[in-house]
Amino acid sequence: MAILLNLIGIIVLIGGLYLFSSNKKAIDKKMVLKATLIQFIIAFLLVKFPLGQMLLGKVSDFVTAILSYGHEGLSFVFGSLADSSAPTGSIFAINVLGNIIFVSALVAALYYLGIISAIVSFIGGLVGKILGTSKVESFVAVANMFLGQTESPILVSKYLKSMTESEVMLVLISGMGSMSATVLMGYADMGIPMRYLLLGGALVPFGSILVSKILLPEDESLVGKSTVTDVKIDNKGDNPNIISAISQGASDGLNMVLGIGAVLIAITALVALVNGGLGLIGLSLEKILSVLFAPIGFLMGLKPDDIGLAGQLLGSKLILNEFVAFSDLGQVINTLDPRTAMILSVSLCGFANISSMGICISGISVFCPEKRGQLSRLAFRGMIGGFLVSVLSALVVGLVAAL
Protein backbone atom coordinates (compact mmCIF):
# COMPACT_ATOMS: atom_id res chain seq x y z
CA MET A 1 0.00 0.00 0.00
CA ALA A 2 2.84 2.39 0.87
CA ILE A 3 4.44 1.81 -2.55
CA LEU A 4 1.16 2.57 -4.33
CA LEU A 5 0.56 5.74 -2.30
CA ASN A 6 4.11 6.97 -2.92
CA LEU A 7 3.74 6.32 -6.63
CA ILE A 8 0.42 8.18 -6.71
CA GLY A 9 2.05 11.00 -4.74
CA ILE A 10 4.84 11.37 -7.32
CA ILE A 11 2.32 11.36 -10.17
CA VAL A 12 0.12 13.93 -8.40
CA LEU A 13 3.13 16.18 -7.67
CA ILE A 14 4.48 16.10 -11.23
CA GLY A 15 0.94 16.44 -12.59
CA GLY A 16 0.37 19.49 -10.41
CA LEU A 17 3.58 21.07 -11.65
CA TYR A 18 2.48 20.41 -15.22
CA LEU A 19 -0.92 21.99 -14.53
CA PHE A 20 0.71 25.22 -13.32
CA SER A 21 3.47 25.24 -15.94
CA SER A 22 3.95 28.56 -17.73
CA ASN A 23 4.44 26.80 -21.07
CA LYS A 24 3.28 23.18 -21.22
CA LYS A 25 4.32 22.71 -24.84
CA ALA A 26 7.91 23.70 -24.09
CA ILE A 27 8.43 21.08 -21.36
CA ASP A 28 11.20 18.67 -22.28
CA LYS A 29 9.46 15.42 -21.35
CA LYS A 30 12.56 13.30 -21.97
CA MET A 31 14.53 15.46 -19.55
CA VAL A 32 11.78 15.13 -16.91
CA LEU A 33 11.77 11.35 -17.34
CA LYS A 34 15.57 11.18 -17.12
CA ALA A 35 15.67 13.35 -13.97
CA THR A 36 12.98 11.22 -12.29
CA LEU A 37 14.72 7.97 -13.20
CA ILE A 38 18.09 9.20 -11.94
CA GLN A 39 16.53 10.21 -8.62
CA PHE A 40 15.23 6.67 -8.22
CA ILE A 41 18.64 5.22 -9.10
CA ILE A 42 20.43 7.46 -6.57
CA ALA A 43 17.87 6.65 -3.88
CA PHE A 44 18.11 2.91 -4.58
CA LEU A 45 21.91 2.93 -4.47
CA LEU A 46 22.02 4.82 -1.17
CA VAL A 47 19.01 3.24 0.57
CA LYS A 48 18.86 -0.37 -0.68
CA PHE A 49 22.19 -1.28 -2.27
CA PRO A 50 24.59 -2.62 0.43
CA LEU A 51 27.68 -0.91 -1.00
CA GLY A 52 25.77 2.36 -1.32
CA GLN A 53 24.49 2.06 2.25
CA MET A 54 28.03 1.48 3.49
CA LEU A 55 29.35 4.43 1.47
CA LEU A 56 26.62 6.73 2.77
CA GLY A 57 27.39 5.62 6.32
CA LYS A 58 31.13 6.21 5.88
CA VAL A 59 30.61 9.65 4.34
CA SER A 60 28.12 10.50 7.08
CA ASP A 61 30.62 9.51 9.79
CA PHE A 62 33.39 11.46 8.05
CA VAL A 63 31.30 14.62 7.66
CA THR A 64 30.08 14.39 11.26
CA ALA A 65 33.64 13.94 12.53
CA ILE A 66 34.93 16.92 10.55
CA LEU A 67 32.07 19.24 11.46
CA SER A 68 32.19 18.26 15.14
CA TYR A 69 35.64 19.87 15.48
CA GLY A 70 33.76 23.13 15.74
CA HIS A 71 32.94 22.22 19.33
CA GLU A 72 36.64 22.63 20.17
CA GLY A 73 36.38 26.30 19.30
CA LEU A 74 33.12 26.64 21.21
CA SER A 75 34.67 25.02 24.31
CA PHE A 76 37.64 27.39 24.13
CA VAL A 77 35.42 30.47 24.01
CA PHE A 78 32.46 29.39 26.16
CA GLY A 79 34.03 26.82 28.49
CA SER A 80 31.55 24.62 30.34
CA LEU A 81 28.62 26.37 28.66
CA ALA A 82 29.55 24.45 25.50
CA ASP A 83 29.47 21.12 27.39
CA SER A 84 26.03 19.57 26.90
CA SER A 85 26.69 17.20 29.83
CA ALA A 86 27.24 20.10 32.24
CA PRO A 87 24.50 21.10 34.73
CA THR A 88 23.37 23.83 32.34
CA GLY A 89 22.59 21.18 29.72
CA SER A 90 22.76 21.82 25.98
CA ILE A 91 22.43 25.51 25.17
CA PHE A 92 20.91 25.84 21.69
CA ALA A 93 22.56 29.15 20.81
CA ILE A 94 26.02 27.74 21.60
CA ASN A 95 25.92 24.03 20.78
CA VAL A 96 23.65 24.17 17.72
CA LEU A 97 23.99 27.64 16.23
CA GLY A 98 27.56 28.32 17.37
CA ASN A 99 29.02 25.52 15.26
CA ILE A 100 27.74 27.26 12.13
CA ILE A 101 30.59 29.78 12.48
CA PHE A 102 33.24 27.05 12.19
CA VAL A 103 31.51 25.30 9.29
CA SER A 104 31.07 28.60 7.44
CA ALA A 105 34.81 29.29 7.80
CA LEU A 106 35.63 25.74 6.63
CA VAL A 107 33.39 26.05 3.57
CA ALA A 108 34.98 29.42 2.75
CA ALA A 109 38.44 27.83 2.91
CA LEU A 110 37.42 24.91 0.67
CA TYR A 111 35.80 27.36 -1.71
CA TYR A 112 38.93 29.55 -1.86
CA LEU A 113 41.16 26.52 -2.48
CA GLY A 114 38.96 25.54 -5.41
CA ILE A 115 37.91 22.19 -3.93
CA ILE A 116 34.19 22.95 -3.96
CA SER A 117 34.29 24.50 -7.43
CA ALA A 118 36.20 21.49 -8.80
CA ILE A 119 33.52 19.12 -7.49
CA VAL A 120 30.75 21.39 -8.76
CA SER A 121 32.37 21.66 -12.20
CA PHE A 122 32.83 17.88 -12.51
CA ILE A 123 29.37 16.83 -11.28
CA GLY A 124 27.72 19.81 -12.96
CA GLY A 125 29.30 18.84 -16.27
CA LEU A 126 27.89 15.31 -15.97
CA VAL A 127 24.44 16.61 -15.03
CA GLY A 128 24.47 18.96 -18.02
CA LYS A 129 25.43 16.19 -20.42
CA ILE A 130 22.78 13.82 -19.08
CA LEU A 131 19.88 16.27 -18.90
CA GLY A 132 20.88 18.80 -21.55
CA THR A 133 20.76 21.75 -19.17
CA SER A 134 23.06 24.74 -19.62
CA LYS A 135 26.37 24.95 -17.75
CA VAL A 136 25.21 27.77 -15.52
CA GLU A 137 22.05 25.85 -14.55
CA SER A 138 23.94 22.62 -13.89
CA PHE A 139 26.60 24.35 -11.80
CA VAL A 140 24.07 26.20 -9.63
CA ALA A 141 21.94 23.07 -9.10
CA VAL A 142 24.98 21.03 -8.03
CA ALA A 143 26.47 23.85 -5.94
CA ASN A 144 23.36 23.76 -3.78
CA MET A 145 24.47 20.37 -2.48
CA PHE A 146 27.10 22.35 -0.52
CA LEU A 147 26.18 26.04 -0.53
CA GLY A 148 23.13 28.02 0.50
CA GLN A 149 20.45 29.92 -1.40
CA THR A 150 22.48 33.14 -1.57
CA GLU A 151 25.94 31.49 -1.57
CA SER A 152 25.66 29.28 -4.68
CA PRO A 153 24.74 32.19 -7.01
CA ILE A 154 28.15 33.69 -6.14
CA LEU A 155 29.69 30.94 -8.29
CA VAL A 156 27.97 32.36 -11.37
CA SER A 157 27.24 35.92 -10.20
CA LYS A 158 28.82 37.58 -13.23
CA TYR A 159 26.49 35.62 -15.53
CA LEU A 160 23.21 36.48 -13.76
CA LYS A 161 22.58 39.49 -16.00
CA SER A 162 22.59 37.28 -19.13
CA MET A 163 20.54 34.42 -17.70
CA THR A 164 17.09 33.66 -19.06
CA GLU A 165 13.99 33.73 -16.86
CA SER A 166 13.92 29.94 -16.81
CA GLU A 167 17.53 29.85 -15.61
CA VAL A 168 16.79 32.42 -12.89
CA MET A 169 13.87 30.26 -11.75
CA LEU A 170 16.24 27.31 -11.38
CA VAL A 171 18.56 29.46 -9.26
CA LEU A 172 15.64 30.24 -6.93
CA ILE A 173 14.21 26.71 -6.78
CA SER A 174 17.55 24.96 -6.28
CA GLY A 175 18.45 27.49 -3.58
CA MET A 176 15.21 27.17 -1.62
CA GLY A 177 14.99 23.42 -2.22
CA SER A 178 18.46 22.75 -0.81
CA MET A 179 20.47 23.06 2.37
CA SER A 180 23.83 24.63 3.08
CA ALA A 181 26.74 22.66 4.52
CA THR A 182 27.02 25.40 7.14
CA VAL A 183 23.79 24.30 8.84
CA LEU A 184 24.14 20.52 8.54
CA MET A 185 25.72 20.09 11.95
CA GLY A 186 23.04 22.31 13.45
CA TYR A 187 20.35 19.93 12.23
CA ALA A 188 22.39 16.91 13.33
CA ASP A 189 22.82 18.38 16.82
CA MET A 190 19.03 18.49 17.07
CA GLY A 191 18.93 14.71 16.59
CA ILE A 192 18.56 14.35 12.81
CA PRO A 193 20.82 11.55 11.46
CA MET A 194 23.51 12.95 9.17
CA ARG A 195 22.97 10.18 6.62
CA TYR A 196 19.37 11.33 6.09
CA LEU A 197 20.53 14.90 5.56
CA LEU A 198 23.19 13.81 3.04
CA LEU A 199 20.62 11.63 1.26
CA GLY A 200 18.31 14.61 0.89
CA GLY A 201 21.18 16.74 -0.40
CA ALA A 202 22.21 14.14 -2.99
CA LEU A 203 18.80 14.35 -4.67
CA VAL A 204 18.74 18.16 -4.86
CA PRO A 205 20.34 18.73 -8.31
CA PHE A 206 18.03 16.49 -10.30
CA GLY A 207 14.93 17.35 -8.27
CA SER A 208 15.56 21.08 -8.65
CA ILE A 209 16.03 20.82 -12.40
CA LEU A 210 12.95 18.63 -12.79
CA VAL A 211 10.65 20.95 -10.82
CA SER A 212 12.07 24.13 -12.35
CA LYS A 213 11.91 22.98 -15.95
CA ILE A 214 8.28 21.93 -15.61
CA LEU A 215 7.15 25.10 -13.85
CA LEU A 216 9.03 27.47 -16.13
CA PRO A 217 10.62 25.75 -19.14
CA GLU A 218 12.69 27.58 -21.74
CA ASP A 219 10.86 28.97 -24.77
CA GLU A 220 10.79 26.49 -27.64
CA SER A 221 13.41 28.52 -29.51
CA LEU A 222 15.84 28.23 -26.60
CA VAL A 223 15.39 24.59 -25.52
CA GLY A 224 18.82 23.02 -25.06
CA LYS A 225 20.51 26.41 -25.44
CA SER A 226 21.55 29.21 -23.13
CA THR A 227 22.56 32.82 -23.40
CA VAL A 228 25.57 31.90 -21.23
CA THR A 229 27.97 29.61 -23.06
CA ASP A 230 31.33 29.79 -21.29
CA VAL A 231 31.17 29.48 -17.50
CA LYS A 232 34.27 29.89 -15.35
CA ILE A 233 34.00 29.79 -11.57
CA ASP A 234 35.87 32.43 -9.57
CA ASN A 235 37.10 30.95 -6.27
CA LYS A 236 39.04 33.90 -4.89
CA GLY A 237 36.49 36.70 -5.01
CA ASP A 238 37.77 39.69 -3.05
CA ASN A 239 39.98 37.55 -0.77
CA PRO A 240 43.76 38.02 -1.29
CA ASN A 241 44.64 34.86 0.65
CA ILE A 242 43.14 31.89 2.49
CA ILE A 243 43.32 33.61 5.91
CA SER A 244 41.18 36.40 4.55
CA ALA A 245 38.73 33.83 3.15
CA ILE A 246 38.49 32.03 6.50
CA SER A 247 37.96 35.32 8.34
CA GLN A 248 35.24 36.32 5.89
CA GLY A 249 33.64 32.89 6.28
CA ALA A 250 33.66 33.16 10.06
CA SER A 251 32.15 36.65 9.85
CA ASP A 252 29.44 35.44 7.48
CA GLY A 253 28.78 32.51 9.83
CA LEU A 254 28.37 34.87 12.78
CA ASN A 255 25.89 36.98 10.82
CA MET A 256 24.01 33.81 9.90
CA VAL A 257 23.90 32.70 13.54
CA LEU A 258 22.59 36.08 14.66
CA GLY A 259 19.99 36.04 11.90
CA ILE A 260 18.81 32.50 12.63
CA GLY A 261 18.76 33.14 16.38
CA ALA A 262 16.76 36.34 15.98
CA VAL A 263 14.23 34.68 13.68
CA LEU A 264 13.82 31.69 16.01
CA ILE A 265 13.25 33.94 19.03
CA ALA A 266 10.64 35.95 17.13
CA ILE A 267 8.91 32.94 15.55
CA THR A 268 8.80 30.87 18.75
CA ALA A 269 7.33 33.80 20.67
CA LEU A 270 4.81 34.62 17.94
CA VAL A 271 3.70 30.98 17.67
CA ALA A 272 3.17 30.96 21.45
CA LEU A 273 1.14 34.17 21.10
CA VAL A 274 -0.99 32.71 18.28
CA ASN A 275 -1.47 29.46 20.21
CA GLY A 276 -2.54 31.48 23.23
CA GLY A 277 -5.34 33.02 21.19
CA LEU A 278 -6.28 29.82 19.36
CA GLY A 279 -6.31 27.97 22.69
CA LEU A 280 -9.45 29.88 23.61
CA ILE A 281 -11.32 27.89 20.96
CA GLY A 282 -9.47 24.63 21.52
CA LEU A 283 -7.08 24.96 18.58
CA SER A 284 -3.35 25.48 18.02
CA LEU A 285 -1.20 26.40 15.04
CA GLU A 286 0.26 22.88 15.09
CA LYS A 287 -3.22 21.32 14.83
CA ILE A 288 -4.19 23.58 11.94
CA LEU A 289 -0.97 22.85 10.02
CA SER A 290 -1.27 19.11 10.64
CA VAL A 291 -4.70 19.13 8.98
CA LEU A 292 -3.76 21.41 6.07
CA PHE A 293 -0.68 19.42 5.09
CA ALA A 294 -1.91 15.94 6.12
CA PRO A 295 -2.67 14.90 2.49
CA ILE A 296 1.05 15.04 1.73
CA GLY A 297 1.77 12.77 4.68
CA PHE A 298 -0.94 10.39 3.46
CA LEU A 299 0.62 10.20 -0.02
CA MET A 300 3.98 9.46 1.58
CA GLY A 301 2.48 6.16 2.72
CA LEU A 302 2.99 6.85 6.42
CA LYS A 303 1.19 5.13 9.24
CA PRO A 304 -2.12 6.81 10.19
CA ASP A 305 -0.64 8.00 13.52
CA ASP A 306 2.25 9.72 11.70
CA ILE A 307 0.26 11.53 9.00
CA GLY A 308 -0.70 14.39 11.31
CA LEU A 309 2.91 14.73 12.46
CA ALA A 310 4.08 14.93 8.84
CA GLY A 311 1.50 17.63 8.13
CA GLN A 312 2.57 19.65 11.16
CA LEU A 313 6.28 19.41 10.30
CA LEU A 314 5.82 20.30 6.63
CA GLY A 315 3.55 23.20 7.55
CA SER A 316 6.03 24.47 10.12
CA LYS A 317 8.83 24.30 7.58
CA LEU A 318 6.92 26.24 4.92
CA ILE A 319 5.17 28.80 7.13
CA LEU A 320 7.88 29.21 9.80
CA ASN A 321 11.28 27.68 8.92
CA GLU A 322 13.13 24.38 8.76
CA PHE A 323 14.91 24.88 12.09
CA VAL A 324 11.56 24.90 13.90
CA ALA A 325 10.46 21.80 11.99
CA PHE A 326 13.73 19.91 12.55
CA SER A 327 13.62 20.82 16.24
CA ASP A 328 10.15 19.30 16.55
CA LEU A 329 11.19 16.21 14.57
CA GLY A 330 14.35 15.77 16.65
CA GLN A 331 12.26 15.43 19.80
CA VAL A 332 10.29 12.44 18.45
CA ILE A 333 12.52 10.91 15.76
CA ASN A 334 13.68 8.05 18.02
CA THR A 335 10.06 6.96 18.49
CA LEU A 336 9.47 6.59 14.73
CA ASP A 337 10.19 3.60 12.54
CA PRO A 338 13.27 4.01 10.28
CA ARG A 339 11.30 4.55 7.05
CA THR A 340 9.12 7.27 8.57
CA ALA A 341 12.13 8.97 10.18
CA MET A 342 13.99 8.95 6.86
CA ILE A 343 11.03 10.28 4.85
CA LEU A 344 10.28 13.10 7.27
CA SER A 345 13.95 14.07 7.56
CA VAL A 346 14.37 14.25 3.78
CA SER A 347 11.08 16.16 3.36
CA LEU A 348 12.36 18.94 5.63
CA CYS A 349 15.71 19.33 3.85
CA GLY A 350 15.57 22.76 2.30
CA PHE A 351 15.25 26.48 2.93
CA ALA A 352 11.83 26.86 1.29
CA ASN A 353 9.75 29.08 3.58
CA ILE A 354 8.10 32.47 3.42
CA SER A 355 11.08 34.38 4.84
CA SER A 356 13.39 32.79 2.24
CA MET A 357 11.67 34.75 -0.51
CA GLY A 358 12.96 38.00 0.92
CA ILE A 359 16.40 36.51 1.56
CA CYS A 360 16.70 35.32 -2.04
CA ILE A 361 15.47 38.57 -3.56
CA SER A 362 17.79 40.77 -1.51
CA GLY A 363 20.75 38.34 -1.51
CA ILE A 364 20.84 37.58 -5.23
CA SER A 365 19.92 41.07 -6.43
CA VAL A 366 23.12 42.34 -4.77
CA PHE A 367 25.03 40.66 -7.62
CA CYS A 368 22.61 41.81 -10.31
CA PRO A 369 20.32 44.73 -9.35
CA GLU A 370 18.72 44.63 -12.81
CA LYS A 371 17.13 41.27 -11.94
CA ARG A 372 15.44 42.46 -8.72
CA GLY A 373 12.04 42.94 -10.37
CA GLN A 374 12.25 39.54 -12.04
CA LEU A 375 13.35 37.87 -8.80
CA SER A 376 10.44 39.48 -6.92
CA ARG A 377 8.00 38.22 -9.54
CA LEU A 378 9.36 34.65 -9.48
CA ALA A 379 10.06 34.35 -5.74
CA PHE A 380 6.72 32.86 -4.64
CA ARG A 381 6.75 30.18 -7.35
CA GLY A 382 10.39 29.57 -6.48
CA MET A 383 9.48 28.99 -2.83
CA ILE A 384 6.69 26.55 -3.72
CA GLY A 385 9.00 24.83 -6.19
CA GLY A 386 11.73 24.53 -3.58
CA PHE A 387 9.24 23.07 -1.10
CA LEU A 388 8.13 20.50 -3.69
CA VAL A 389 11.76 19.53 -4.44
CA SER A 390 12.08 18.21 -0.87
CA VAL A 391 8.64 16.58 -0.98
CA LEU A 392 9.51 14.84 -4.25
CA SER A 393 12.79 13.58 -2.74
CA ALA A 394 10.88 12.22 0.26
CA LEU A 395 8.34 10.46 -1.98
CA VAL A 396 11.12 8.86 -4.04
CA VAL A 397 13.03 7.76 -0.95
CA GLY A 398 9.83 6.47 0.66
CA LEU A 399 8.95 4.40 -2.39
CA VAL A 400 12.43 2.89 -2.63
CA ALA A 401 12.50 2.16 1.13
CA ALA A 402 9.17 0.33 0.87
CA LEU A 403 10.39 -2.02 -1.90
N, C-alpha and C positions, 0 to 999 in steps of 0.2 A: 504493500500500500504506500509506503514511504517513497519508493522509487517512482511510482505512478504520479504521486502528488508533486514530487520534485520536477518530474518531466513536464507536467502540466504547468507548474510555476514558471519554468524556463520559457515555455511556449507563450504563456500569458505575458511575461515580461517583454520578450522580443516583439510579440504582437502589439503590445501597447506602445512600444517605441516606434514601430512602423506606423501605427495609427496617427501619432503626433509628429511624424517626420515632416520636415519642411519641403522635401522634394522626393516623393516615393519612387518616381521613375529613375532617379539618379542613384539610388542605393545599389552598391556593388554586392549583389547577393552571394557571389562566390567568396568574396572577402569575408562576409558575415559568417558563412558556413565554415570557412577555414579558421577564423578566430574562435568560433564556438568549439570546433573539434580540437584545436590546440589546447584550449582551456581544459577540456576533458582529459586529454593526454597528460598534461602537467599534473592535474589533480590525481589521476590514477597512479602516476609514477611516484608521487610524494605521499599518497595516502594508502595505497594498496600494494604497490610493488616493494618487496622486502629491501632491495638495494636502495631504492628511493627513500624509504622510511628511515633506513640507517643514515643515509646522507643528510636528510633533513634534521635528524636528531643530532648528528655531529656538528652541523653548521649552527644549529640552535645553541648547543653547548658552547661552541666557540664564540659566537656573538655575545651570549650571556656573560661568559668569562671576561671578554674584552670590555664590554660596557660596564661591568660591575667594578672595574678599577676606579670608576668615578667616586666610589664611596671612600676611597683613600683620601681624596681631596676634601670631601665633606667632613671626614673625621678630623682632619688636620685643622680645618677652620671652625667647625662646630663642636668638636670634642664629643662628649657623651650624648649630646643631643642627636647626633647622627647614628647612635647605636640603638637599633630597634628593640634590643633586649634589655635596655636600661629601664628604670622605673617610669620614665616619661613615655615609654612605648615608641612606636613609629610615628614620627612627625611628618605629615604629608608634604609640607612645604620644603622640608630638608631632604628626606629620603626618596621621595618620588620626583618632585619638581627640580630639586637641586642637581640631580645627576644629569639633567638636560644640558647644563652648562659645559660639563666635560664632554659629552657626546657631540655637542655642537662644535666645540674646538677640535675634536678628533675628525669630524666630517670635513671641517674647513681645511685641516692639514692634508687629508687624503685627496681633497678636491684640488688643492694647490699643487700637490705632487703629481697630479694627472692620473691617479689610480682610478678614481670614480669615472672620469671622462673616458678613460681607455675601456672600461667595462661597458659604459653606456654606448660608446661608438661601436664596439664589437657586437653586443646584443642588439642594439638599435639597427645596425646594418642587416643582421639576420631577419629581424622583424620586418623591416622594409622590403626585403627580397621576398619573403613569404607572403605578406599581405598586400604588397604593392603601394604602401603608404610612402609619403615623401620623407626625406631624411630628417627634416626638422620635426615632423610629427612623431616619427619613430624614436628619435633621440629624447624628446620630451616625455613620451609615454614610458620609456624605459627608465629615464632619470627619476621618475616618481616612485621607483622601487626603493630609492635611497634618500631623495630630497623632498622637500615640502612643496606646498602649493605656490609659494612665492619664491622658492629657492631654485626649483628646476628651470623656470623660464630664464634665469640668469645665464644658463648654458647657451641659450639661443637668443639672448636679449637684442642683439644687433640686427636680428632678422624679423623681429616682431612687426615692424612697419610694413614689410612686404608680404606678410602672411595673409592667406585668404581667410574669410569668415569661418569656413569649415575647420581650418587649421587652428584658429583662435579658440573655437569651441572645444577642440581636443585638448588644448592647453588647460582650459578651465575644468573640463571633466576629469582628465587624468590627475590634475592637482587636487580636486576635491574628492576624488574617488580613491586616493592613495594616502599613505602615511609618510612620515619623515623618520629617518633613522634616529633623529635627535630625541624622539618621544617614545621609541620602542621600549627602552628600559623603564620608563615611567609606567607604561601599561603593564609590563611584566611585574613590576614591584607591587602592582595592585592585584596580582594573582593570576594574570592571564598567561598561559604557557607560551613561551617564545616561539615554539614550533608552529603554533596556530597563527601567530602574527606574521611569521615569515611565509607561511603558506598563503595567507591573504595577499601579501605583498607580491608574491611570485605570479599571481593571476592578474595583477593590475594592468600591465601593458596591453594584453590582448582584450581584456574586458573594456578598458577605456576606449580603445580604437573601435571595438564593436559597437558600443553604445553611442559614441560620438558620430560615427559614420552612418548610423541609421537616423539619428535625430537631425543631423545637419550634414548631409553628404555634399561633396563637391558638385558644382554644376556639371552637366553632361560634357561640356567642352573642356573641362579641367580634370576629369576622372583620370587617375594615374599620373597626373602632372602636378607641378607646384611652381609657384612664382619664386621659390627659393631653391636653387639648384646645388650650390656648393656650400656646405655647412662645416665650419671649423669651430671647435670648442675652445674658448679662452679660459684657461685654468687660473691664471695669475690675477686677473682683474686689476685692482688698484694696489695690491699687496706687493711690496718690493722683495720680500723674503718670507720664509715659512713661519718665522716668529710673529711677523705681522699678521699672517693669515690666521694663526692660532689665537692671537689676541683678539682679532676681529670676530672669530668664531665664538670665543668665550663671551665677548660683549653681546653678540647677537643672541647667544643662549640665555644670558641674563635678562635681556629684554623680553625674550620669549617666556621665561619663567614668570617675570612680573606680569606679563599680559595674561598668561594662563591663570595665574593665581588670582588676579583681579577679577577675571571673568567668572571663575569658580565661586569666589566669595559672593559676587553679585547674583549669579544664577541660583546658588544654593539658598540664599536668603529670599530671593524673589519667589522661588518654588515653595518655600515654607510659608511665605505670605499668601500665595495663591491657594495653597492647601488649607491654610487657616480659614479662608473665605469659603472654599468649596466644602470644607468639613461641616459647615452649618447645614448643608443639604445632603450630607452623607457621601460626598464624592471626594476625589483627590485627583491631581494631575496625572498621577501614575495610572489610576483606574481608567481615566479617559483615554490616555495614550494606548493602553493595553487593548482597549476595544477598537480604536481607530486603526491600529496597525496589526491586529490579530490575524486578518486574512493572509498576510505575508507569512506569519508563523505557521499557519495551517498549510500553506503551499510548500513550506519547507519540510513537511512530513514529520513534524514534532509530535511528541505525546500531548494529549489534550491538556494535561496539567502545565505544560511548558509553553503553550501557544500564547497565553496571556503575558507571560514573562517576556517572550520574544517581541510581542507588540509594544510592551512598555519600554524595552531597551532600544528598539529601533526608533520609537517615537522620541525618546530622550536624546538619542544621537542627532536626529534631524532637527528637532525644535530647540534643544539646548546645546550640547556638544558631546563628542565621543568620550571625553574624560569622565563626565557624569555617568554615561552608559557603562563604560568599562568598570568604573568604581562599583556600580550596582551589580554587574555581572561577577566581579571578583569576589563579592561577599557570598555568592551562592554557587560558584562554578564547581566546587568540590562535591556538591550534592547532585550534580547532573550527570547523566550517562555520557561517555566520551563523544558520541556522535553529536549530541545536542550541544555539548560544550564547544566542540569544534565549529559547528555551524554558527552558533551565536557569536563566537569570537571573530570569525571571518566576516560575518555580516556587519560588525561594528568597525572594521578596519577602514578608516577613511575620515577625511576632514569635512565631509559634506554636512553642513548645517547652516542655519540662517546667517550667523555671524560671519561665516566663511565668504559669503558673497562680497561683503564690504572689504574683507582682507584681500581677496583676489583682485577686486577692482582697483583698490588703492595701491597694492603691492606691485602688480604687473604694470599698471599705467605709469609708474615711476620710470620704467625703461622705455616706454613709448606713449607719451601723453596723447598722441593723435588717436590712439585706440580706446581711450577712456569711454567715449560714448558707446562704442561697439561692445566693450566689456560690460558696461552697465546693462545694455539691452540683452546680452546673452547670459548674464550671471545666474538668473533664476533657473533657466533650463540647464545651465551647467551644474548647479547644485543638485537638482533632481537627477540629472544624469550621473553625477558622482555617487549619489546615494544608491542608484540602481546598479552601479558597477559592483559595489560591495554585496548587494543582495544577490546579483547574478553569480558572483563567486561562491557565496554561501549555498546557493541552490545546486551549483555544479559539484561542490565538495560534498554536500549532503547526499546527492544521488550516487556519487562514486562510493561514499562510505557505506551506503545501504546495499551495495551489490554483494 
